[in-house]
Amino acid sequence: EVELRAWLREALAGMNPRSAEVFTLKHLEGYSNREIAESLKTSPGVIAVTLHRTRLRLQKEIQAFLGEKP
């Protein structure tokens, strides 16, 4: 678990800062898409798209980290 957390921190650090921020607010801090959108002065739709793309990227990266084929 510690290794996975370290991997996640490193993966987020290598991302676009906005994507990492949105992901962190949603999945680590528990904010809703609407709350994130309000705080970042954008729309919930933009947040949803950002989260989707970020999750896809992280999914590919974790598969590579674990040595799995996509």
PDB file with one MODEL, atoms N, CA, C and O in Angstrom:
MODEL        1
ATOM      1  N   GLU A   1       0.831  -1.196   0.000  1.00  0.00           N
ATOM      2  CA  GLU A   1       0.000   0.000   0.000  1.00  0.00           C
ATOM      3  C   GLU A   1       0.874   1.259   0.000  1.00  0.00           C
ATOM      4  O   GLU A   1       0.560   2.225  -0.694  1.00  0.00           O
ATOM      5  N   VAL A   2       1.943   1.257   0.753  1.00  0.00           N
ATOM      6  CA  VAL A   2       2.839   2.417   0.799  1.00  0.00           C
ATOM      7  C   VAL A   2       3.452   2.644  -0.575  1.00  0.00           C
ATOM      8  O   VAL A   2       3.572   3.785  -1.020  1.00  0.00           O
ATOM      9  N   GLU A   3       3.839   1.568  -1.248  1.00  0.00           N
ATOM     10  CA  GLU A   3       4.425   1.669  -2.579  1.00  0.00           C
ATOM     11  C   GLU A   3       3.412   2.241  -3.570  1.00  0.00           C
ATOM     12  O   GLU A   3       3.768   3.063  -4.415  1.00  0.00           O
ATOM     13  N   LEU A   4       2.172   1.818  -3.474  1.00  0.00           N
ATOM     14  CA  LEU A   4       1.122   2.320  -4.359  1.00  0.00           C
ATOM     15  C   LEU A   4       0.873   3.806  -4.119  1.00  0.00           C
ATOM     16  O   LEU A   4       0.675   4.560  -5.072  1.00  0.00           O
ATOM     17  N   ARG A   5       0.880   4.228  -2.876  1.00  0.00           N
ATOM     18  CA  ARG A   5       0.694   5.647  -2.568  1.00  0.00           C
ATOM     19  C   ARG A   5       1.836   6.476  -3.139  1.00  0.00           C
ATOM     20  O   ARG A   5       1.617   7.557  -3.686  1.00  0.00           O
ATOM     21  N   ALA A   6       3.048   5.968  -3.010  1.00  0.00           N
ATOM     22  CA  ALA A   6       4.214   6.667  -3.559  1.00  0.00           C
ATOM     23  C   ALA A   6       4.089   6.753  -5.073  1.00  0.00           C
ATOM     24  O   ALA A   6       4.397   7.784  -5.671  1.00  0.00           O
ATOM     25  N   TRP A   7       3.636   5.663  -5.692  1.00  0.00           N
ATOM     26  CA  TRP A   7       3.443   5.671  -7.147  1.00  0.00           C
ATOM     27  C   TRP A   7       2.407   6.726  -7.533  1.00  0.00           C
ATOM     28  O   TRP A   7       2.624   7.479  -8.482  1.00  0.00           O
ATOM     29  N   LEU A   8       1.291   6.791  -6.815  1.00  0.00           N
ATOM     30  CA  LEU A   8       0.242   7.754  -7.132  1.00  0.00           C
ATOM     31  C   LEU A   8       0.750   9.186  -7.001  1.00  0.00           C
ATOM     32  O   LEU A   8       0.477  10.025  -7.860  1.00  0.00           O
ATOM     33  N   ARG A   9       1.486   9.467  -5.929  1.00  0.00           N
ATOM     34  CA  ARG A   9       2.058  10.809  -5.765  1.00  0.00           C
ATOM     35  C   ARG A   9       2.970  11.159  -6.939  1.00  0.00           C
ATOM     36  O   ARG A   9       2.911  12.268  -7.470  1.00  0.00           O
ATOM     37  N   GLU A  10       3.797  10.221  -7.335  1.00  0.00           N
ATOM     38  CA  GLU A  10       4.717  10.458  -8.452  1.00  0.00           C
ATOM     39  C   GLU A  10       3.950  10.642  -9.763  1.00  0.00           C
ATOM     40  O   GLU A  10       4.275  11.527 -10.555  1.00  0.00           O
ATOM     41  N   ALA A  11       2.946   9.816  -9.990  1.00  0.00           N
ATOM     42  CA  ALA A  11       2.150   9.918 -11.216  1.00  0.00           C
ATOM     43  C   ALA A  11       1.436  11.269 -11.285  1.00  0.00           C
ATOM     44  O   ALA A  11       1.411  11.901 -12.342  1.00  0.00           O
ATOM     45  N   LEU A  12       0.862  11.711 -10.183  1.00  0.00           N
ATOM     46  CA  LEU A  12       0.169  12.996 -10.158  1.00  0.00           C
ATOM     47  C   LEU A  12       1.155  14.153 -10.339  1.00  0.00           C
ATOM     48  O   LEU A  12       0.828  15.151 -10.981  1.00  0.00           O
ATOM     49  N   ALA A  13       2.344  14.024  -9.783  1.00  0.00           N
ATOM     50  CA  ALA A  13       3.357  15.075  -9.931  1.00  0.00           C
ATOM     51  C   ALA A  13       3.792  15.236 -11.387  1.00  0.00           C
ATOM     52  O   ALA A  13       4.199  16.321 -11.801  1.00  0.00           O
ATOM     53  N   GLY A  14       3.704  14.156 -12.160  1.00  0.00           N
ATOM     54  CA  GLY A  14       4.101  14.206 -13.560  1.00  0.00           C
ATOM     55  C   GLY A  14       2.997  14.660 -14.505  1.00  0.00           C
ATOM     56  O   GLY A  14       3.211  14.739 -15.715  1.00  0.00           O
ATOM     57  N   MET A  15       1.840  14.953 -13.975  1.00  0.00           N
ATOM     58  CA  MET A  15       0.701  15.358 -14.802  1.00  0.00           C
ATOM     59  C   MET A  15       0.592  16.872 -14.897  1.00  0.00           C
ATOM     60  O   MET A  15       1.271  17.623 -14.197  1.00  0.00           O
ATOM     61  N   ASN A  16      -0.280  17.276 -15.782  1.00  0.00           N
ATOM     62  CA  ASN A  16      -0.669  18.682 -15.853  1.00  0.00           C
ATOM     63  C   ASN A  16      -1.149  19.073 -14.448  1.00  0.00           C
ATOM     64  O   ASN A  16      -1.959  18.356 -13.862  1.00  0.00           O
ATOM     65  N   PRO A  17      -0.671  20.181 -13.906  1.00  0.00           N
ATOM     66  CA  PRO A  17      -1.046  20.549 -12.534  1.00  0.00           C
ATOM     67  C   PRO A  17      -2.557  20.664 -12.312  1.00  0.00           C
ATOM     68  O   PRO A  17      -3.060  20.300 -11.249  1.00  0.00           O
ATOM     69  N   ARG A  18      -3.265  21.160 -13.294  1.00  0.00           N
ATOM     70  CA  ARG A  18      -4.721  21.301 -13.152  1.00  0.00           C
ATOM     71  C   ARG A  18      -5.389  19.932 -13.053  1.00  0.00           C
ATOM     72  O   ARG A  18      -6.283  19.735 -12.230  1.00  0.00           O
ATOM     73  N   SER A  19      -4.961  18.990 -13.885  1.00  0.00           N
ATOM     74  CA  SER A  19      -5.518  17.632 -13.845  1.00  0.00           C
ATOM     75  C   SER A  19      -5.251  16.981 -12.496  1.00  0.00           C
ATOM     76  O   SER A  19      -6.136  16.354 -11.914  1.00  0.00           O
ATOM     77  N   ALA A  20      -4.029  17.134 -12.005  1.00  0.00           N
ATOM     78  CA  ALA A  20      -3.672  16.558 -10.712  1.00  0.00           C
ATOM     79  C   ALA A  20      -4.495  17.189  -9.592  1.00  0.00           C
ATOM     80  O   ALA A  20      -4.938  16.497  -8.676  1.00  0.00           O
ATOM     81  N   GLU A  21      -4.697  18.493  -9.669  1.00  0.00           N
ATOM     82  CA  GLU A  21      -5.477  19.194  -8.655  1.00  0.00           C
ATOM     83  C   GLU A  21      -6.926  18.702  -8.645  1.00  0.00           C
ATOM     84  O   GLU A  21      -7.488  18.426  -7.585  1.00  0.00           O
ATOM     85  N   VAL A  22      -7.524  18.595  -9.838  1.00  0.00           N
ATOM     86  CA  VAL A  22      -8.914  18.139  -9.935  1.00  0.00           C
ATOM     87  C   VAL A  22      -9.050  16.721  -9.396  1.00  0.00           C
ATOM     88  O   VAL A  22      -9.976  16.429  -8.640  1.00  0.00           O
ATOM     89  N   PHE A  23      -8.128  15.836  -9.782  1.00  0.00           N
ATOM     90  CA  PHE A  23      -8.157  14.450  -9.314  1.00  0.00           C
ATOM     91  C   PHE A  23      -8.039  14.395  -7.790  1.00  0.00           C
ATOM     92  O   PHE A  23      -8.785  13.672  -7.130  1.00  0.00           O
ATOM     93  N   THR A  24      -7.113  15.149  -7.248  1.00  0.00           N
ATOM     94  CA  THR A  24      -6.891  15.162  -5.806  1.00  0.00           C
ATOM     95  C   THR A  24      -8.117  15.685  -5.064  1.00  0.00           C
ATOM     96  O   THR A  24      -8.531  15.105  -4.060  1.00  0.00           O
ATOM     97  N   LEU A  25      -8.694  16.768  -5.552  1.00  0.00           N
ATOM     98  CA  LEU A  25      -9.890  17.318  -4.903  1.00  0.00           C
ATOM     99  C   LEU A  25     -11.038  16.316  -4.918  1.00  0.00           C
ATOM    100  O   LEU A  25     -11.765  16.187  -3.933  1.00  0.00           O
ATOM    101  N   LYS A  26     -11.203  15.610  -6.029  1.00  0.00           N
ATOM    102  CA  LYS A  26     -12.310  14.662  -6.163  1.00  0.00           C
ATOM    103  C   LYS A  26     -12.076  13.388  -5.359  1.00  0.00           C
ATOM    104  O   LYS A  26     -12.907  13.005  -4.536  1.00  0.00           O
ATOM    105  N   HIS A  27     -10.949  12.738  -5.599  1.00  0.00           N
ATOM    106  CA  HIS A  27     -10.760  11.385  -5.070  1.00  0.00           C
ATOM    107  C   HIS A  27     -10.026  11.309  -3.736  1.00  0.00           C
ATOM    108  O   HIS A  27     -10.144  10.310  -3.026  1.00  0.00           O
ATOM    109  N   LEU A  28      -9.290  12.324  -3.393  1.00  0.00           N
ATOM    110  CA  LEU A  28      -8.581  12.283  -2.116  1.00  0.00           C
ATOM    111  C   LEU A  28      -9.219  13.202  -1.069  1.00  0.00           C
ATOM    112  O   LEU A  28      -9.148  12.930   0.129  1.00  0.00           O
ATOM    113  N   GLU A  29      -9.842  14.288  -1.529  1.00  0.00           N
ATOM    114  CA  GLU A  29     -10.473  15.231  -0.607  1.00  0.00           C
ATOM    115  C   GLU A  29     -11.987  15.083  -0.542  1.00  0.00           C
ATOM    116  O   GLU A  29     -12.615  15.575   0.396  1.00  0.00           O
ATOM    117  N   GLY A  30     -12.585  14.409  -1.529  1.00  0.00           N
ATOM    118  CA  GLY A  30     -14.013  14.120  -1.480  1.00  0.00           C
ATOM    119  C   GLY A  30     -14.956  15.214  -1.958  1.00  0.00           C
ATOM    120  O   GLY A  30     -16.148  15.175  -1.653  1.00  0.00           O
ATOM    121  N   TYR A  31     -14.446  16.183  -2.699  1.00  0.00           N
ATOM    122  CA  TYR A  31     -15.305  17.252  -3.207  1.00  0.00           C
ATOM    123  C   TYR A  31     -16.138  16.759  -4.389  1.00  0.00           C
ATOM    124  O   TYR A  31     -15.730  15.849  -5.111  1.00  0.00           O
ATOM    125  N   SER A  32     -17.293  17.360  -4.574  1.00  0.00           N
ATOM    126  CA  SER A  32     -18.146  17.035  -5.721  1.00  0.00           C
ATOM    127  C   SER A  32     -17.637  17.790  -6.953  1.00  0.00           C
ATOM    128  O   SER A  32     -16.872  18.748  -6.843  1.00  0.00           O
ATOM    129  N   ASN A  33     -18.076  17.340  -8.110  1.00  0.00           N
ATOM    130  CA  ASN A  33     -17.695  18.028  -9.348  1.00  0.00           C
ATOM    131  C   ASN A  33     -18.143  19.493  -9.310  1.00  0.00           C
ATOM    132  O   ASN A  33     -17.418  20.382  -9.756  1.00  0.00           O
ATOM    133  N   ARG A  34     -19.326  19.730  -8.781  1.00  0.00           N
ATOM    134  CA  ARG A  34     -19.846  21.107  -8.699  1.00  0.00           C
ATOM    135  C   ARG A  34     -18.980  21.963  -7.779  1.00  0.00           C
ATOM    136  O   ARG A  34     -18.669  23.108  -8.107  1.00  0.00           O
ATOM    137  N   GLU A  35     -18.597  21.419  -6.643  1.00  0.00           N
ATOM    138  CA  GLU A  35     -17.741  22.170  -5.712  1.00  0.00           C
ATOM    139  C   GLU A  35     -16.384  22.482  -6.340  1.00  0.00           C
ATOM    140  O   GLU A  35     -15.861  23.586  -6.190  1.00  0.00           O
ATOM    141  N   ILE A  36     -15.824  21.508  -7.040  1.00  0.00           N
ATOM    142  CA  ILE A  36     -14.530  21.723  -7.697  1.00  0.00           C
ATOM    143  C   ILE A  36     -14.677  22.788  -8.776  1.00  0.00           C
ATOM    144  O   ILE A  36     -13.846  23.690  -8.882  1.00  0.00           O
ATOM    145  N   ALA A  37     -15.727  22.683  -9.571  1.00  0.00           N
ATOM    146  CA  ALA A  37     -15.962  23.659 -10.639  1.00  0.00           C
ATOM    147  C   ALA A  37     -16.098  25.073 -10.075  1.00  0.00           C
ATOM    148  O   ALA A  37     -15.527  26.019 -10.618  1.00  0.00           O
ATOM    149  N   GLU A  38     -16.843  25.212  -9.001  1.00  0.00           N
ATOM    150  CA  GLU A  38     -17.013  26.537  -8.393  1.00  0.00           C
ATOM    151  C   GLU A  38     -15.685  27.091  -7.895  1.00  0.00           C
ATOM    152  O   GLU A  38     -15.384  28.265  -8.107  1.00  0.00           O
ATOM    153  N   SER A  39     -14.896  26.259  -7.239  1.00  0.00           N
ATOM    154  CA  SER A  39     -13.629  26.752  -6.690  1.00  0.00           C
ATOM    155  C   SER A  39     -12.607  27.073  -7.780  1.00  0.00           C
ATOM    156  O   SER A  39     -11.748  27.935  -7.595  1.00  0.00           O
ATOM    157  N   LEU A  40     -12.702  26.378  -8.915  1.00  0.00           N
ATOM    158  CA  LEU A  40     -11.758  26.620 -10.015  1.00  0.00           C
ATOM    159  C   LEU A  40     -12.353  27.514 -11.101  1.00  0.00           C
ATOM    160  O   LEU A  40     -11.731  27.742 -12.139  1.00  0.00           O
ATOM    161  N   LYS A  41     -13.554  28.013 -10.857  1.00  0.00           N
ATOM    162  CA  LYS A  41     -14.235  28.922 -11.779  1.00  0.00           C
ATOM    163  C   LYS A  41     -14.357  28.342 -13.193  1.00  0.00           C
ATOM    164  O   LYS A  41     -13.938  28.944 -14.182  1.00  0.00           O
ATOM    165  N   THR A  42     -14.948  27.153 -13.238  1.00  0.00           N
ATOM    166  CA  THR A  42     -15.212  26.489 -14.510  1.00  0.00           C
ATOM    167  C   THR A  42     -16.530  25.736 -14.372  1.00  0.00           C
ATOM    168  O   THR A  42     -17.235  25.900 -13.376  1.00  0.00           O
ATOM    169  N   SER A  43     -16.866  24.922 -15.352  1.00  0.00           N
ATOM    170  CA  SER A  43     -18.142  24.198 -15.302  1.00  0.00           C
ATOM    171  C   SER A  43     -17.949  22.766 -14.811  1.00  0.00           C
ATOM    172  O   SER A  43     -16.867  22.194 -14.944  1.00  0.00           O
ATOM    173  N   PRO A  44     -19.014  22.192 -14.240  1.00  0.00           N
ATOM    174  CA  PRO A  44     -18.934  20.785 -13.830  1.00  0.00           C
ATOM    175  C   PRO A  44     -18.619  19.857 -15.012  1.00  0.00           C
ATOM    176  O   PRO A  44     -17.996  18.811 -14.828  1.00  0.00           O
ATOM    177  N   GLY A  45     -19.044  20.235 -16.216  1.00  0.00           N
ATOM    178  CA  GLY A  45     -18.743  19.423 -17.398  1.00  0.00           C
ATOM    179  C   GLY A  45     -17.251  19.366 -17.688  1.00  0.00           C
ATOM    180  O   GLY A  45     -16.716  18.312 -18.029  1.00  0.00           O
ATOM    181  N   VAL A  46     -16.588  20.501 -17.551  1.00  0.00           N
ATOM    182  CA  VAL A  46     -15.133  20.539 -17.747  1.00  0.00           C
ATOM    183  C   VAL A  46     -14.455  19.667 -16.699  1.00  0.00           C
ATOM    184  O   VAL A  46     -13.497  18.958 -17.007  1.00  0.00           O
ATOM    185  N   ILE A  47     -14.938  19.713 -15.481  1.00  0.00           N
ATOM    186  CA  ILE A  47     -14.370  18.890 -14.411  1.00  0.00           C
ATOM    187  C   ILE A  47     -14.569  17.412 -14.729  1.00  0.00           C
ATOM    188  O   ILE A  47     -13.646  16.616 -14.560  1.00  0.00           O
ATOM    189  N   ALA A  48     -15.758  17.039 -15.185  1.00  0.00           N
ATOM    190  CA  ALA A  48     -16.040  15.641 -15.516  1.00  0.00           C
ATOM    191  C   ALA A  48     -15.103  15.139 -16.617  1.00  0.00           C
ATOM    192  O   ALA A  48     -14.579  14.029 -16.524  1.00  0.00           O
ATOM    193  N   VAL A  49     -14.892  15.940 -17.649  1.00  0.00           N
ATOM    194  CA  VAL A  49     -14.005  15.538 -18.744  1.00  0.00           C
ATOM    195  C   VAL A  49     -12.566  15.417 -18.237  1.00  0.00           C
ATOM    196  O   VAL A  49     -11.860  14.466 -18.574  1.00  0.00           O
ATOM    197  N   THR A  50     -12.145  16.377 -17.434  1.00  0.00           N
ATOM    198  CA  THR A  50     -10.784  16.341 -16.878  1.00  0.00           C
ATOM    199  C   THR A  50     -10.586  15.084 -16.042  1.00  0.00           C
ATOM    200  O   THR A  50      -9.557  14.418 -16.161  1.00  0.00           O
ATOM    201  N   LEU A  51     -11.554  14.755 -15.202  1.00  0.00           N
ATOM    202  CA  LEU A  51     -11.459  13.559 -14.371  1.00  0.00           C
ATOM    203  C   LEU A  51     -11.415  12.298 -15.219  1.00  0.00           C
ATOM    204  O   LEU A  51     -10.631  11.390 -14.944  1.00  0.00           O
ATOM    205  N   HIS A  52     -12.246  12.237 -16.239  1.00  0.00           N
ATOM    206  CA  HIS A  52     -12.269  11.060 -17.114  1.00  0.00           C
ATOM    207  C   HIS A  52     -10.908  10.850 -17.765  1.00  0.00           C
ATOM    208  O   HIS A  52     -10.369   9.744 -17.743  1.00  0.00           O
ATOM    209  N   ARG A  53     -10.359  11.897 -18.336  1.00  0.00           N
ATOM    210  CA  ARG A  53      -9.060  11.793 -19.011  1.00  0.00           C
ATOM    211  C   ARG A  53      -7.947  11.450 -18.017  1.00  0.00           C
ATOM    212  O   ARG A  53      -7.051  10.665 -18.326  1.00  0.00           O
ATOM    213  N   THR A  54      -8.011  12.032 -16.846  1.00  0.00           N
ATOM    214  CA  THR A  54      -6.990  11.763 -15.826  1.00  0.00           C
ATOM    215  C   THR A  54      -7.068  10.317 -15.356  1.00  0.00           C
ATOM    216  O   THR A  54      -6.038   9.665 -15.184  1.00  0.00           O
ATOM    217  N   ARG A  55      -8.277   9.811 -15.147  1.00  0.00           N
ATOM    218  CA  ARG A  55      -8.430   8.410 -14.731  1.00  0.00           C
ATOM    219  C   ARG A  55      -7.934   7.456 -15.803  1.00  0.00           C
ATOM    220  O   ARG A  55      -7.301   6.449 -15.488  1.00  0.00           O
ATOM    221  N   LEU A  56      -8.212   7.757 -17.066  1.00  0.00           N
ATOM    222  CA  LEU A  56      -7.720   6.899 -18.151  1.00  0.00           C
ATOM    223  C   LEU A  56      -6.196   6.871 -18.179  1.00  0.00           C
ATOM    224  O   LEU A  56      -5.587   5.814 -18.340  1.00  0.00           O
ATOM    225  N   ARG A  57      -5.594   8.036 -18.023  1.00  0.00           N
ATOM    226  CA  ARG A  57      -4.134   8.103 -18.027  1.00  0.00           C
ATOM    227  C   ARG A  57      -3.550   7.335 -16.844  1.00  0.00           C
ATOM    228  O   ARG A  57      -2.588   6.583 -17.000  1.00  0.00           O
ATOM    229  N   LEU A  58      -4.131   7.526 -15.669  1.00  0.00           N
ATOM    230  CA  LEU A  58      -3.652   6.808 -14.488  1.00  0.00           C
ATOM    231  C   LEU A  58      -3.853   5.302 -14.629  1.00  0.00           C
ATOM    232  O   LEU A  58      -3.013   4.522 -14.182  1.00  0.00           O
ATOM    233  N   GLN A  59      -4.951   4.890 -15.243  1.00  0.00           N
ATOM    234  CA  GLN A  59      -5.212   3.469 -15.452  1.00  0.00           C
ATOM    235  C   GLN A  59      -4.114   2.854 -16.322  1.00  0.00           C
ATOM    236  O   GLN A  59      -3.606   1.776 -16.013  1.00  0.00           O
ATOM    237  N   LYS A  60      -3.752   3.533 -17.401  1.00  0.00           N
ATOM    238  CA  LYS A  60      -2.688   3.036 -18.270  1.00  0.00           C
ATOM    239  C   LYS A  60      -1.362   2.989 -17.533  1.00  0.00           C
ATOM    240  O   LYS A  60      -0.602   2.031 -17.673  1.00  0.00           O
ATOM    241  N   GLU A  61      -1.081   4.024 -16.748  1.00  0.00           N
ATOM    242  CA  GLU A  61       0.175   4.077 -16.019  1.00  0.00           C
ATOM    243  C   GLU A  61       0.251   3.013 -14.928  1.00  0.00           C
ATOM    244  O   GLU A  61       1.318   2.446 -14.694  1.00  0.00           O
ATOM    245  N   ILE A  62      -0.862   2.736 -14.262  1.00  0.00           N
ATOM    246  CA  ILE A  62      -0.818   1.713 -13.214  1.00  0.00           C
ATOM    247  C   ILE A  62      -0.692   0.326 -13.825  1.00  0.00           C
ATOM    248  O   ILE A  62      -0.049  -0.549 -13.246  1.00  0.00           O
ATOM    249  N   GLN A  63      -1.294   0.117 -14.979  1.00  0.00           N
ATOM    250  CA  GLN A  63      -1.125  -1.169 -15.658  1.00  0.00           C
ATOM    251  C   GLN A  63       0.342  -1.382 -16.013  1.00  0.00           C
ATOM    252  O   GLN A  63       0.869  -2.484 -15.854  1.00  0.00           O
ATOM    253  N   ALA A  64       0.996  -0.340 -16.488  1.00  0.00           N
ATOM    254  CA  ALA A  64       2.424  -0.438 -16.803  1.00  0.00           C
ATOM    255  C   ALA A  64       3.227  -0.672 -15.522  1.00  0.00           C
ATOM    256  O   ALA A  64       4.153  -1.482 -15.515  1.00  0.00           O
ATOM    257  N   PHE A  65       2.884   0.024 -14.447  1.00  0.00           N
ATOM    258  CA  PHE A  65       3.565  -0.121 -13.165  1.00  0.00           C
ATOM    259  C   PHE A  65       3.454  -1.555 -12.652  1.00  0.00           C
ATOM    260  O   PHE A  65       4.414  -2.107 -12.114  1.00  0.00           O
ATOM    261  N   LEU A  66       2.283  -2.145 -12.822  1.00  0.00           N
ATOM    262  CA  LEU A  66       2.051  -3.512 -12.343  1.00  0.00           C
ATOM    263  C   LEU A  66       2.488  -4.572 -13.354  1.00  0.00           C
ATOM    264  O   LEU A  66       2.425  -5.768 -13.072  1.00  0.00           O
ATOM    265  N   GLY A  67       2.932  -4.127 -14.532  1.00  0.00           N
ATOM    266  CA  GLY A  67       3.395  -5.067 -15.550  1.00  0.00           C
ATOM    267  C   GLY A  67       2.276  -5.768 -16.286  1.00  0.00           C
ATOM    268  O   GLY A  67       2.473  -6.846 -16.847  1.00  0.00           O
ATOM    269  N   GLU A  68       1.103  -5.162 -16.286  1.00  0.00           N
ATOM    270  CA  GLU A  68      -0.047  -5.740 -16.991  1.00  0.00           C
ATOM    271  C   GLU A  68      -0.134  -5.162 -18.385  1.00  0.00           C
ATOM    272  O   GLU A  68       0.305  -4.041 -18.645  1.00  0.00           O
ATOM    273  N   LYS A  69      -0.710  -5.953 -19.278  1.00  0.00           N
ATOM    274  CA  LYS A  69      -0.945  -5.468 -20.633  1.00  0.00           C
ATOM    275  C   LYS A  69      -2.281  -4.744 -20.657  1.00  0.00           C
ATOM    276  O   LYS A  69      -3.231  -5.165 -19.997  1.00  0.00           O
ATOM    277  N   PRO A  70      -2.358  -3.643 -21.425  1.00  0.00           N
ATOM    278  CA  PRO A  70      -3.617  -2.880 -21.486  1.00  0.00           C
ATOM    279  C   PRO A  70      -4.754  -3.660 -22.112  1.00  0.00           C
ATOM    280  O   PRO A  70      -5.866  -3.144 -22.228  1.00  0.00           O
TER     281      PRO A  70
ENDMDL
END
